[in-house]
Amino acid sequence: MATMMDLMLSIVLGGTLMVIVLNANEIAAENQSVYNGDMLVQEMLTSVAQVVEGEIRNMGFGVPENKASILYADTSRMIFLTDLSRSGVSLDTIQYLLGDTLDLSYTQNELDRLLYRRVNSQPATQIGAVTIFHLSYITKAGEVLTTPVTPGRLTEIHVVEVTIEVQNPYAMTRKPGETIGIGERSALYSSSIWQQTRLASQNSRR
């Protein structure tokens, strides 16, 4: 009888220890996945933000004082002039625009969109995948302009406020191949945001 009790106790204790070990491995794997996801989105955000920040700070370079630097300004699309070659010979038209979620319908994250950059009449190139790309425009007096900014007020833009968010395109808490329904946000996504960074072009009229 005592032998039977010892055997049952050993089975219970062994099962408990196995469950603890399996849970510990699962937690460790999830933490590693979260860490890798965080690193991924930080790198993606840095890559996108550096391009956008650098170009907006230099927009209007080489544009004459009597000519508008910004041609179009809306919440997710902006067109402006600059001299990319720094030659002083001709001006280039730069456009930033946000794509549709259908562009990245193959990822698990249904909020993913591509951010595009177009130079003159060339085909648009992909800057990166983002979940938020929002632009606001502020005058020197601090007024936030209504978007899209009317043509008569484009020359009043003194500061561009940029909000960018990047999320991991793949859920980290789902098994490989498991389907995530459209609009479902119960899955865990690493996220990083570059928010309310006010960029004043060094070439804008002060």
Residue pairs with C-beta under 8 A, 6 or more apart in sequence:
30 172
30 173
33 172
33 173
34 172
34 188
34 190
37 168
37 172
37 189
37 190
38 190
38 192
40 168
40 190
41 166
41 167
41 168
41 190
41 191
41 192
42 192
44 128
44 129
44 166
44 192
45 164
45 165
45 166
45 192
45 193
45 194
47 128
48 115
48 127
48 128
48 130
48 164
48 166
49 164
49 194
49 197
51 117
51 127
52 96
52 127
52 162
52 164
53 162
53 197
53 199
55 82
55 94
55 117
56 160
56 162
56 199
56 201
57 199
57 200
57 201
57 202
58 82
58 201
58 202
58 203
59 69
59 70
59 80
59 81
59 82
59 94
59 201
59 203
59 204
60 69
60 70
60 80
60 81
60 82
60 201
60 203
60 204
61 82
61 83
61 86
61 203
62 82
62 83
62 86
62 88
62 91
62 203
63 69
63 81
63 82
63 83
63 91
63 203
65 205
67 81
68 81
68 154
68 155
69 80
69 81
69 82
69 201
69 203
69 204
70 78
70 79
70 80
70 81
70 149
70 154
70 155
70 157
71 79
71 80
71 81
71 93
71 154
72 78
72 79
72 95
72 148
72 154
73 79
73 135
73 137
73 145
73 147
73 148
73 149
73 154
73 157
74 135
74 147
74 148
74 149
75 134
75 135
75 136
75 147
75 148
76 97
76 98
76 133
76 134
76 135
77 95
77 96
77 97
77 98
77 135
78 95
78 96
78 97
78 135
78 160
79 93
79 94
79 95
80 93
80 94
81 91
81 92
81 93
81 94
82 91
82 92
82 94
82 203
83 90
83 91
83 92
84 92
84 94
84 119
85 92
92 119
92 120
93 119
93 120
94 117
94 118
94 119
95 116
95 117
95 118
95 119
95 124
96 115
96 116
96 117
96 127
96 133
97 115
97 116
97 118
97 124
98 113
98 114
98 115
98 116
98 130
98 133
99 113
99 114
99 115
99 116
100 113
101 110
101 111
101 112
101 113
103 113
103 114
104 112
104 113
104 114
104 129
104 169
107 129
107 169
107 170
108 169
108 170
108 171
108 174
108 180
108 187
109 131
109 167
109 168
109 169
109 170
109 171
109 189
110 180
110 182
110 183
110 184
111 131
111 167
112 129
112 130
112 131
112 167
112 169
113 129
113 130
113 131
113 133
114 126
114 127
114 128
114 129
114 130
115 126
115 127
115 128
115 129
115 130
115 133
116 124
116 125
116 126
116 127
117 124
117 125
117 127
118 124
118 125
128 166
129 166
129 169
130 164
130 165
130 166
131 165
131 166
131 167
131 191
132 163
132 164
132 165
132 193
133 162
133 163
133 164
134 162
134 163
134 164
135 147
135 160
135 161
135 162
135 163
136 144
136 145
136 147
136 160
136 161
136 163
137 144
137 145
137 147
137 149
137 157
137 159
137 160
137 161
138 144
138 145
138 157
138 158
138 159
138 160
138 161
138 198
139 145
139 156
139 157
139 158
140 156
140 158
140 206
145 153
145 156
145 157
149 157
155 205
157 204
158 200
158 204
158 206
159 198
159 199
159 200
160 198
160 199
160 200
160 201
161 196
161 197
161 198
161 199
162 194
162 196
162 197
162 199
163 193
163 194
163 195
163 196
163 197
164 193
164 194
164 195
165 191
165 192
165 193
165 194
165 195
166 191
166 192
166 193
167 189
167 190
167 191
167 192
168 189
168 190
168 191
171 180
171 187
171 188
171 189
172 187
172 188
172 189
172 190
173 187
173 188
174 180
174 187
180 187
